[in-house]
Amino acid sequence: MSAAVLDRPRAAGMLMTGRAPASRAGDGGPTLEGVIVRTWEGLAAHRGVGCPICGGRMAPRYGASGLAPVGGRCSDCGTTLG
């Protein structure tokens, strides 16, 4: 299986958390898997993160229990993850 590469440098830059990037594709860009994993990690930590589509702010969404995030939603473009 080959790695999918995120071709949106602005969105990828918004997702950087100061840690070393997860995995890299052959051209040195972040992989789709790495971007989604970092997005989930931020949401699971109850933090707003950069939207992987537009780079806007994605906030955690909570389920009926309200204890743990079940996904996220971008306030700019409406993208949902979850």
N, CA, C and O of each residue as an XYZ file, in Angstrom:
328
protein
N       0.842     -1.164      0.000
C       0.000      0.000      0.000
C       0.894      1.236      0.000
O       1.899      1.280      0.710
N       0.536      2.220     -0.781
C       1.313      3.451     -0.807
C       0.675      4.480      0.125
O      -0.516      4.402      0.425
N       1.462      5.427      0.571
C       0.981      6.467      1.480
C       0.276      7.557      0.693
O       0.746      7.966     -0.368
N      -0.844      8.026      1.209
C      -1.526      9.173      0.623
C      -0.863     10.430      1.158
O      -0.527     10.499      2.340
N      -0.674     11.410      0.313
C       0.005     12.637      0.714
C      -0.997     13.776      0.746
O      -1.762     13.963     -0.201
N      -0.995     14.528      1.820
C      -1.836     15.711      1.931
C      -1.200     16.824      1.129
O      -0.066     17.217      1.403
N      -1.914     17.335      0.145
C      -1.379     18.365     -0.728
C      -1.935     19.733     -0.352
O      -2.289     20.521     -1.228
N      -2.012     20.016      0.927
C      -2.521     21.290      1.388
C      -1.586     21.814      2.471
O      -1.854     21.616      3.656
N      -0.494     22.478      2.093
C       0.506     22.902      3.071
C      -0.061     23.790      4.187
O       0.364     23.661      5.335
N      -0.999     24.677      3.886
C      -1.546     25.559      4.911
C      -2.263     24.751      5.986
O      -2.047     24.974      7.177
N      -3.109     23.821      5.577
C      -3.839     22.994      6.539
C      -2.876     22.142      7.341
O      -3.035     21.996      8.553
N      -1.894     21.587      6.688
C      -0.929     20.745      7.391
C      -0.159     21.559      8.413
O       0.112     21.075      9.512
N       0.197     22.786      8.067
C       0.917     23.648      9.003
C       0.093     23.990     10.226
O       0.642     24.132     11.318
N      -1.204     24.124     10.068
C      -2.075     24.434     11.184
C      -2.168     23.275     12.161
O      -2.488     23.477     13.332
N      -1.894     22.064     11.694
C      -2.030     20.884     12.541
C      -0.779     20.563     13.332
O      -0.815     19.716     14.224
N       0.319     21.214     13.026
C       1.553     20.895     13.724
C       1.417     21.268     15.195
O       0.950     22.359     15.522
N       1.812     20.390     16.056
C       1.635     20.600     17.490
C       2.950     20.852     18.193
O       3.002     20.844     19.423
N       4.007     21.076     17.444
C       5.298     21.293     18.051
C       6.090     20.004     18.222
O       7.273     20.039     18.561
N       5.445     18.874     17.989
C       6.136     17.589     18.066
C       6.651     17.227     16.683
O       6.267     17.834     15.683
N       7.506     16.253     16.641
C       7.998     15.778     15.348
C       6.835     15.213     14.547
O       5.968     14.553     15.119
N       6.790     15.450     13.245
C       5.722     14.906     12.420
C       5.671     13.393     12.531
O       6.698     12.737     12.699
N       4.468     12.845     12.434
C       4.269     11.395     12.552
C       5.030     10.671     11.450
O       6.188     10.300     11.643
N       4.410     10.469     10.317
C       5.079      9.776      9.223
C       5.130     10.701      8.023
O       4.318     11.617      7.889
N       6.081     10.452      7.168
C       6.285     11.291      5.989
C       6.183     10.453      4.727
O       6.573      9.286      4.701
N       5.661     11.063      3.699
C       5.603     10.404      2.395
C       6.948     10.593      1.695
O       7.833     11.279      2.206
N       7.089      9.985      0.535
C       8.341     10.039     -0.204
C       8.821     11.439     -0.537
O      10.028     11.660     -0.632
N       7.910     12.396     -0.717
C       8.342     13.748     -1.087
C       8.574     14.641      0.122
O       8.838     15.831     -0.046
N       8.486     14.113      1.319
C       8.751     14.903      2.514
C       7.534     15.578      3.116
O       7.648     16.210      4.166
N       6.366     15.466      2.483
C       5.161     16.077      3.025
C       4.480     15.165      4.030
O       4.724     13.958      4.034
N       3.631     15.724      4.881
C       2.920     14.883      5.851
C       1.935     13.958      5.142
O       1.336     14.332      4.134
N       1.773     12.758      5.671
C       0.823     11.825      5.087
C      -0.574     12.136      5.591
O      -0.740     12.780      6.627
N      -1.574     11.680      4.859
C      -2.961     11.845      5.280
C      -3.170     11.192      6.645
O      -3.829     11.753      7.521
N      -2.603     10.006      6.810
C      -2.718      9.304      8.093
C      -2.151     10.147      9.236
O      -2.781     10.259     10.289
N      -0.998     10.727      9.047
C      -0.376     11.553     10.086
C      -1.216     12.768     10.441
O      -1.339     13.118     11.615
N      -1.797     13.415      9.436
C      -2.629     14.591      9.664
C      -3.888     14.214     10.449
O      -4.256     14.904     11.400
N      -4.544     13.127     10.054
C      -5.770     12.701     10.739
C      -5.462     12.269     12.171
O      -6.222     12.586     13.087
N      -4.363     11.555     12.374
C      -3.986     11.127     13.730
C      -3.752     12.336     14.617
O      -4.249     12.362     15.743
N      -3.013     13.342     14.155
C      -2.780     14.546     14.962
C      -4.076     15.290     15.241
O      -4.256     15.835     16.329
N      -4.982     15.316     14.262
C      -6.276     15.969     14.470
C      -7.046     15.258     15.579
O      -7.559     15.905     16.491
N      -7.129     13.926     15.504
C      -7.825     13.144     16.530
C      -7.187     13.320     17.898
O      -7.893     13.444     18.898
N      -5.856     13.335     17.953
C      -5.168     13.503     19.236
C      -5.550     14.824     19.893
O      -5.792     14.872     21.099
N      -5.604     15.887     19.111
C      -5.992     17.184     19.652
C      -7.433     17.206     20.122
O      -7.730     17.711     21.205
N      -8.329     16.660     19.314
C      -9.741     16.616     19.690
C      -9.940     15.769     20.946
O     -10.707     16.147     21.831
N      -9.257     14.630     21.030
C      -9.378     13.755     22.199
C      -8.862     14.423     23.464
O      -9.276     14.074     24.569
N      -7.957     15.386     23.302
C      -7.423     16.134     24.445
C      -8.282     17.363     24.752
O      -7.866     18.232     25.519
N      -9.478     17.440     24.160
C     -10.431     18.530     24.394
C      -9.884     19.885     23.924
O     -10.176     20.918     24.526
N      -9.087     19.873     22.844
C      -8.522     21.106     22.289
C      -9.085     21.367     20.904
O      -9.480     20.441     20.196
N      -9.117     22.633     20.526
C      -9.401     22.989     19.151
C      -8.148     22.733     18.326
O      -7.034     22.911     18.817
N      -8.321     22.319     17.085
C      -7.187     22.009     16.201
C      -7.446     22.623     14.833
O      -8.551     23.088     14.556
N      -6.430     22.626     13.980
C      -6.587     23.095     12.614
C      -7.371     22.096     11.785
O      -7.128     20.892     11.865
N      -8.302     22.582     10.999
C      -9.095     21.724     10.117
C      -8.189     21.148      9.025
O      -7.439     21.897      8.400
N      -8.243     19.831      8.782
C      -7.395     19.255      7.739
C      -7.800     19.658      6.328
O      -7.042     19.422      5.387
N      -8.975     20.263      6.154
C      -9.425     20.677      4.829
C      -9.087     22.142      4.552
O      -8.457     22.449      3.540
N      -9.502     23.049      5.445
C      -9.330     24.479      5.161
C      -8.337     25.185      6.071
O      -7.957     26.323      5.795
N      -7.906     24.536      7.151
C      -6.974     25.172      8.076
C      -7.665     26.010      9.136
O      -7.001     26.580     10.002
N      -9.007     26.095      9.082
C      -9.755     26.847     10.095
C      -9.750     26.123     11.429
O      -9.014     25.154     11.616
N     -10.569     26.593     12.352
C     -10.603     26.002     13.696
C     -11.619     24.869     13.768
O     -12.802     25.063     13.488
N     -11.144     23.685     14.147
C     -12.011     22.534     14.363
C     -12.107     22.316     15.866
O     -11.093     22.146     16.543
N     -13.332     22.323     16.384
C     -13.565     22.141     17.816
C     -14.109     20.740     18.078
O     -14.765     20.158     17.214
N     -13.838     20.193     19.273
C     -14.375     18.880     19.609
C     -15.900     18.894     19.664
O     -16.506     19.889     20.060
N     -16.519     17.770     19.259
C     -17.966     17.543     19.415
C     -18.129     16.457     20.453
O     -17.371     15.487     20.478
N     -19.120     16.623     21.309
C     -19.333     15.674     22.398
C     -20.617     14.895     22.185
O     -21.585     15.407     21.623
N     -20.614     13.630     22.648
C     -21.792     12.768     22.553
C     -22.742     13.038     23.705
O     -22.589     14.018     24.433
N     -23.722     12.162     23.865
C     -24.755     12.323     24.891
C     -24.173     12.365     26.295
O     -24.687     13.084     27.151
N     -23.114     11.609     26.546
C     -22.537     11.588     27.894
C     -21.780     12.879     28.192
O     -21.666     13.276     29.351
N     -21.272     13.527     27.168
C     -20.538     14.782     27.347
C     -19.162     14.614     27.954
O     -18.491     15.607     28.233
N     -18.723     13.383     28.166
C     -17.441     13.156     28.824
C     -16.256     13.166     27.868
O     -15.207     13.728     28.182
N     -16.417     12.560     26.728
C     -15.307     12.448     25.785
C     -15.758     12.895     24.402
O     -16.893     12.635     24.003
N     -14.872     13.566     23.669
C     -15.210     13.960     22.306
C     -15.489     12.740     21.426
O     -14.820     11.711     21.529
N     -16.488     12.882     20.564
C     -16.811     11.819     19.602
C     -16.433     12.229     18.187
O     -16.645     11.471     17.241
N     -15.879     13.411     18.040
C     -15.490     13.918     16.737
C     -15.170     15.393     16.833
O     -14.908     15.921     17.914
N     -15.196     16.053     15.683
C     -14.918     17.480     15.637
C     -15.649     18.116     14.479
O     -16.069     17.430     13.546
N     -15.805     19.441     14.536
C     -16.465     20.185     13.467
C     -15.732     21.503     13.259
O     -15.404     22.204     14.216
N     -15.478     21.831     11.989
C     -14.804     23.075     11.631
C     -15.811     24.219     11.612
O     -16.860     24.119     10.976
N     -15.493     25.291     12.300
C     -16.383     26.452     12.332
C     -16.304     27.273     11.043
O     -17.179     28.101     10.793
N     -15.284     27.061     10.231
C     -15.143     27.817      8.984
C     -15.815     27.137      7.795
O     -16.636     27.752      7.114
N     -15.476     25.884      7.543
C     -16.005     25.211      6.342
C     -17.061     24.157      6.629
O     -17.690     23.648      5.702
N     -17.270     23.817      7.913
C     -18.303     22.855      8.274
C     -17.884     21.396      8.191
O     -18.705     20.508      8.418
N     -16.614     21.128      7.868
C     -16.135     19.747      7.817
C     -16.319     19.092      9.177
O     -16.067     19.709     10.211
N     -16.760     17.835      9.170
C     -16.877     17.090     10.431
C     -15.970     15.873     10.380
O     -15.732     15.293      9.321
N     -15.483     15.513     11.520
C     -14.642     14.340     11.681
C     -15.230     13.541     12.826
O     -15.437     14.078     13.914
N     -15.502     12.273     12.598
C     -16.054     11.489     13.692
C     -17.007     10.427     13.249
O     -17.543      9.694     14.080
